[in-house]
Amino acid sequence: MKPDKQHYVRSSFTEGAAKLAVSILQTAKEPDKVLKHGRYFGITAETTLQKDCFERFLNSPKVQDVLNNRPPQNWPDLEEMAAMPRGSLGW
């Protein structure tokens, strides 16, 4: 007599797979909202789709606003850092 075979479903995989499937379908349906729908899947860097998504992401108005209003990336030189108060960036 064979024991009854029980099928166990890994709930973490199932939930992740469902989110991935929904993300793919929503992105296919509304490609202009790839930033909203594509958050659950990572695409390898060598694909055309990833490059297109990245280009679309960089050209979106929200990202352009952040990039245009970011603080300058100039770091103080060593003399300026040494002149800073103790406990700050220079110390």
C-alpha positions as CSV (number, residue, x, y, z in Angstrom):
1,M,0.0,0.0,0.0
2,K,1.4,3.4,-1.0
3,P,1.2,6.2,1.4
4,D,-0.9,9.2,0.2
5,K,1.4,11.7,-1.5
6,Q,1.0,15.1,-0.1
7,H,1.9,18.1,-2.2
8,Y,3.4,21.0,-0.3
9,V,3.3,24.5,-1.8
10,R,6.0,26.9,-0.7
11,S,3.9,29.9,0.0
12,S,6.8,32.3,-0.4
13,F,7.4,31.1,-3.9
14,T,3.8,31.1,-4.8
15,E,3.3,34.7,-3.6
16,G,6.5,35.8,-5.4
17,A,5.5,34.0,-8.6
18,A,2.0,35.6,-8.5
19,K,3.5,39.1,-8.0
20,L,5.9,38.5,-10.9
21,A,3.1,37.3,-13.2
22,V,0.9,40.2,-12.4
23,S,3.8,42.6,-12.9
24,I,4.5,41.2,-16.3
25,L,0.9,41.2,-17.4
26,Q,0.3,44.8,-16.2
27,T,3.5,46.0,-17.8
28,A,2.5,44.4,-21.1
29,K,-1.0,46.0,-20.8
30,E,0.3,49.4,-19.8
31,P,4.0,49.7,-20.9
32,D,4.0,53.5,-20.1
33,K,3.6,52.5,-16.4
34,V,6.6,50.1,-16.3
35,L,7.9,51.9,-13.2
36,K,4.7,51.1,-11.3
37,H,4.2,47.6,-12.5
38,G,7.7,46.4,-12.9
39,R,8.9,46.7,-9.3
40,Y,8.5,42.9,-8.6
41,F,10.9,41.7,-11.3
42,G,14.5,42.2,-12.1
43,I,15.6,41.9,-15.7
44,T,19.2,41.0,-16.5
45,A,21.3,43.9,-17.8
46,E,22.0,42.4,-21.2
47,T,18.4,42.4,-22.5
48,T,17.0,45.0,-24.8
49,L,13.9,45.1,-22.5
50,Q,16.0,46.1,-19.5
51,K,17.8,48.8,-21.5
52,D,14.4,50.1,-22.8
53,C,13.0,50.1,-19.2
54,F,16.0,51.9,-17.9
55,E,15.9,54.5,-20.6
56,R,12.2,55.0,-20.0
57,F,12.9,55.3,-16.3
58,L,15.6,57.9,-16.8
59,N,13.3,59.9,-19.1
60,S,10.3,60.0,-16.8
61,P,9.4,63.4,-15.4
62,K,9.7,62.4,-11.8
63,V,13.2,61.0,-12.2
64,Q,14.2,64.0,-14.3
65,D,13.0,66.3,-11.5
66,V,15.0,64.4,-8.9
67,L,18.1,64.4,-11.1
68,N,17.8,68.1,-11.9
69,N,17.3,69.1,-8.2
70,R,19.9,66.8,-6.6
71,P,22.6,68.5,-4.4
72,P,26.0,69.0,-5.9
73,Q,28.4,66.1,-5.6
74,N,31.5,68.2,-4.8
75,W,33.3,66.9,-1.7
76,P,35.4,69.1,0.4
77,D,39.2,68.8,-0.1
78,L,41.4,67.6,2.7
79,E,42.1,71.1,4.0
80,E,38.4,71.9,4.2
81,M,37.7,68.6,6.0
82,A,40.5,69.2,8.5
83,A,39.0,72.6,9.3
84,M,35.6,71.1,10.1
85,P,34.5,70.8,13.8
86,R,35.3,67.6,15.7
87,G,32.6,65.0,15.3
88,S,31.7,66.2,11.8
89,L,32.5,64.8,8.3
90,G,36.1,65.8,8.6
91,W,36.8,63.9,11.9
